Amino acid sequence: MKRFHVHVGVSDIDRSIAFYSRLFGSAPTVVKPDYAKWMLEDPCVNFAISHREGAAKGIEHVGVQVADRAELAEVQSRLEAADGPVLDEGATTCCYARSEKSWIADPDGVVWEAFLTEGESTTYGGSPDLDRLVSGSADRSACCVPQAVAAPATSTSCC
C-alpha cells in the first residue's frame, strides 16, 4: 500500500509536536530532539516535522512511501515518465531511517520523493542540495531533505 508523505520544517519542535498531536489525535510514532513523525492510518499519511538550523520553514517536500520493492519500481517508473530530471539516490540514510529513494521536482519547483523505508537509523542523515534538480540538472550525489528549493514567485494576491 502506498502512503502519502509530507515533511514540514518547523521553528519550534516541541510546540509543533504538541500542536500536531492535538490535530491528529495521537502522539508521534517517532520522536527525536529535532524530528517527529506520525504514521497515520486515517488519513493514510506519513507526516513528519523537523527543526534544522537554516532550513526553510513550511512544506519542505512531499512524496509517496511504498511498502515493497515492486511498488517502488512502479512509482520510480512514473517519476521517469513525468518528463523531468530524476535524482536516483538508491540506498541512503535520511530522517532517522534507512531508505531507498528517488527525487523529482514538478514544473513549479515542488520537490517530490519516492521511497521505501528499510529500517531505522540512529542519525538524521544528510541533506541534499536539490537546486540543480529544481533547475533541471539533476545532481546524482544527494540525500534526504532539500537544503534549498527555488523560492516561489511572490504575489500580492491571495489564493
Secondary structure by P-SEA (a helix, b strand, c coil): cbbbbbbbbbccaaaaaaaaaaaacccccccccccccccccccccbbbbbbbccccccccccbbbbccaaaaaaaaaaaaacccccccccccccccbbbbbbbbbccccbbbbbbbbccccccbbbbbccccccccccccccccccccccccccccccc
